[in-house]
Amino acid sequence: MLSFSSSKSFTLEKGLPDLQSLSNSFSESISIRLNPPMTINFRSRPFQIRAIDAAQPYDLEAHLRTQFKKSNTLKIGIIGFGNFGQFLAKTFVKQGHTVLAHSRTNYVDVARKLGVSFFHDPHDLCEEHPEVVLLCSSIISTKSVLQSLPFQRLRRNTLFVDVLSVKEFPRNLFLDILPAEFDILCTHPMFGPESGKYGWAGLPFVYDKVRIGNDEFRIARCAKFLDIFAREGCRMVEMTCAEHDRYAAESQFITHTMGRVLERFGLESTEINTKGYETLLNLVENTAGDSFDLYYGLFVYNKNAMEQLERLDMAFESIKKEIFGYMHRLYRRQLFEEKGVSGASKEKKVEPKLLHDGSARDHPSETVSPNGAVPEPPSVKQKP
């Protein structure tokens, strides 16, 4: 910055003066006289250099790298940053995506360690304009969480994704509550922090593109989100929400039910565990870590769950009847139909009986069979 406040004069014979020669007079006002006569006055207003005419380095490689990253990564906002939200965020960050998070509980320290930006207020998160909003709340709180979000602060075509263990419930909820311009992708990673702690390779990931816009950007955004799981080796399965719930009731709900039954039963490891028994212990371990809210949600929000629970109860009663019936038949055979040691039927001697007239009944073989049947009596001899 150059500033001149006191009065000084310069007479120039040729051209303008070298301004650097004036460096000692920054606080003075300067009047310059030219030949032919011309006067230039520098007022007391501060003189500033506003631009530097110098070439700046241009790193084409860095520019291309930045453009490539923007075209292959997403800004993902996670609503509900509990165990499952944190579990997914680790992989999102590892793949280079920008991750934002909000939760009722303060997870700011956990988020910082994972490289995630945590927001206490959902309004602040939405003002960051995430391309994808991922709902990781519990099943029973999904409706209230969704209704609390300020949709007006998001971009009009934001992609909403859920990861709930039931699918028709969030699908209908999204269609009823979300603005019509928003895209909807219903997903279910059929693994969790325990079953997926050593990687996701080969684990099923179910999804249904409920409502995705036709323009290229929205189609590509959905594909980029699904590619997160494909890159980790997940087995990608596309099916409708109704199909998912029917299959899940037969598999996931029954799995959680049996795990909780065995946990209540008190299954414990022994020194002579078989492979099958180890499988049951692993089942208890995998399901015991999940909250009861999850199990309750699997039952209440999947219309097929009640039928499966009744079938399970009927199957257990059928097994009980079968084993008790077999035992009952075995005991009856031992009590009433067992033969002697020699294999001959046990016979009971029957004494001759007299008739009313005093004559004796002739019984050549007066025996009683084991079942109590008496042979037909022969003809009675008449007295002469």
SULTA-V109622 format. One record per backbone hydrogen bond with DSSP energy under -0.5 kcal/mol. NH is the residue of the N-H (numbers start at 1). CO is the residue of the C=O. E is the energy in kcal/mol with one decimal. If there is no record, write none. Layout:
((NH:CO:E) (NH:CO:E))
This chain:
((2:47:-3.1) (8:29:-1.0) (10:31:-1.4) (12:10:-0.6) (12:33:-2.4) (19:17:-0.7) (21:18:-1.7) (22:19:-1.7) (23:20:-1.5) (25:22:-2.4) (26:23:-0.6) (28:3:-0.6) (28:25:-1.8) (29:6:-1.1) (30:42:-0.6) (31:8:-4.2) (32:40:-3.2) (33:10:-4.1) (34:38:-3.0) (35:12:-1.0) (38:34:-0.8) (40:32:-2.9) (41:39:-0.5) (42:30:-3.4) (42:40:-0.5) (43:41:-0.8) (47:2:-2.6) (48:46:-0.5) (50:48:-0.7) (53:51:-0.6) (54:52:-2.0) (59:57:-0.6) (60:58:-1.1) (63:59:-2.1) (64:60:-2.6) (65:61:-2.2) (66:62:-2.3) (67:63:-2.2) (68:64:-2.4) (69:65:-2.2) (70:66:-2.3) (71:67:-1.7) (72:68:-1.0) (72:69:-0.7) (73:69:-1.1) (76:74:-0.7) (76:98:-3.0) (77:132:-3.2) (78:76:-0.6) (78:100:-3.1) (79:77:-0.6) (79:134:-2.9) (80:78:-0.7) (80:102:-3.1) (86:82:-2.5) (87:83:-2.1) (88:84:-2.2) (89:85:-2.2) (90:86:-1.7) (91:87:-0.7) (92:88:-2.1) (93:89:-2.7) (94:90:-1.9) (95:91:-1.8) (96:93:-1.8) (97:92:-2.2) (98:74:-2.1) (99:97:-0.5) (100:76:-3.0) (101:117:-2.3) (102:78:-2.2) (103:119:-0.5) (107:105:-0.9) (111:107:-2.8) (112:108:-2.1) (113:109:-1.8) (114:110:-1.5) (115:111:-0.9) (115:112:-0.7) (116:111:-3.1) (117:99:-2.2) (118:116:-0.6) (119:101:-2.9) (124:121:-0.6) (125:121:-1.5) (126:122:-2.4) (127:123:-1.7) (128:125:-1.5) (129:126:-1.7) (131:75:-1.5) (132:75:-1.8) (133:159:-2.8) (134:77:-3.3) (134:132:-0.6) (135:133:-0.6) (135:161:-3.2) (136:79:-3.0) (136:134:-0.7) (141:138:-0.5) (142:138:-0.6) (142:139:-0.9) (145:141:-2.2) (146:142:-2.6) (147:143:-2.2) (148:144:-1.0) (148:145:-0.6) (149:146:-1.2) (151:149:-1.4) (153:150:-1.8) (154:151:-1.7) (158:155:-1.5) (159:131:-2.1) (160:158:-0.6) (160:183:-2.7) (161:133:-2.7) (162:185:-1.2) (163:135:-1.2) (171:167:-2.0) (172:168:-2.3) (173:169:-1.9) (174:170:-2.9) (175:171:-2.2) (176:172:-1.7) (177:173:-2.3) (178:174:-1.9) (182:179:-1.6) (183:158:-1.8) (184:211:-3.1) (185:160:-2.5) (186:208:-2.2) (187:162:-1.5) (187:185:-0.5) (188:206:-2.7) (190:188:-0.8) (190:204:-2.0) (191:189:-2.1) (196:192:-2.6) (197:194:-1.1) (199:196:-1.3) (202:233:-3.2) (203:200:-2.1) (205:235:-2.5) (206:188:-2.1) (207:237:-2.0) (208:186:-2.6) (210:208:-1.8) (211:184:-2.2) (219:215:-1.9) (220:216:-2.5) (221:217:-2.3) (222:218:-1.9) (223:219:-2.0) (224:220:-2.3) (225:221:-1.9) (226:222:-2.2) (227:223:-1.9) (228:224:-0.8) (228:225:-1.0) (229:225:-0.6) (229:226:-0.7) (230:226:-1.8) (231:227:-2.6) (232:228:-0.7) (233:230:-1.6) (234:229:-2.1) (235:203:-2.5) (236:234:-1.0) (237:205:-2.9) (239:207:-1.7) (239:237:-0.6) (244:240:-2.2) (245:241:-2.2) (246:242:-1.8) (247:243:-2.3) (248:244:-3.3) (249:245:-1.9) (250:246:-1.0) (251:247:-1.2) (252:248:-0.5) (253:248:-2.3) (254:249:-0.6) (255:251:-2.5) (256:252:-2.6) (257:253:-2.4) (258:254:-2.8) (259:255:-2.3) (260:256:-2.2) (261:257:-2.4) (262:258:-2.5) (263:259:-1.7) (264:260:-2.4) (265:261:-2.1) (266:262:-1.0) (266:263:-0.6) (267:262:-1.9) (273:270:-0.7) (278:274:-2.3) (279:275:-1.8) (280:276:-1.6) (281:277:-2.2) (282:278:-2.4) (283:279:-2.0) (284:280:-2.2) (285:281:-2.2) (286:282:-2.5) (287:283:-2.0) (288:284:-2.3) (289:285:-0.8) (290:287:-1.1) (295:291:-1.3) (296:292:-3.1) (297:293:-2.5) (298:294:-2.3) (299:295:-1.4) (300:296:-3.0) (301:297:-2.2) (302:299:-0.5) (305:302:-2.1) (308:304:-1.6) (309:305:-2.4) (310:306:-2.4) (311:307:-2.3) (312:308:-2.3) (313:309:-2.1) (314:310:-2.5) (315:311:-2.4) (316:312:-2.1) (317:313:-2.3) (318:314:-2.3) (319:315:-2.0) (320:316:-2.1) (321:317:-2.6) (322:318:-2.2) (323:319:-2.5) (324:320:-2.5) (325:321:-2.5) (326:322:-2.2) (327:323:-1.9) (328:324:-2.3) (329:325:-2.4) (330:326:-2.0) (331:327:-2.3) (332:328:-2.2) (333:329:-2.0) (334:330:-2.1) (335:331:-2.4) (336:332:-2.8) (337:332:-0.6) (337:333:-1.5) (340:344:-1.1) (343:340:-0.6) (348:368:-1.0) (350:366:-1.7) (355:359:-3.0) (358:355:-1.7) (361:353:-1.8) (363:361:-0.6) (366:363:-0.6) (367:365:-1.7) (368:348:-0.9) (369:373:-1.7) (372:369:-2.6) (375:367:-0.7) (378:362:-0.6))
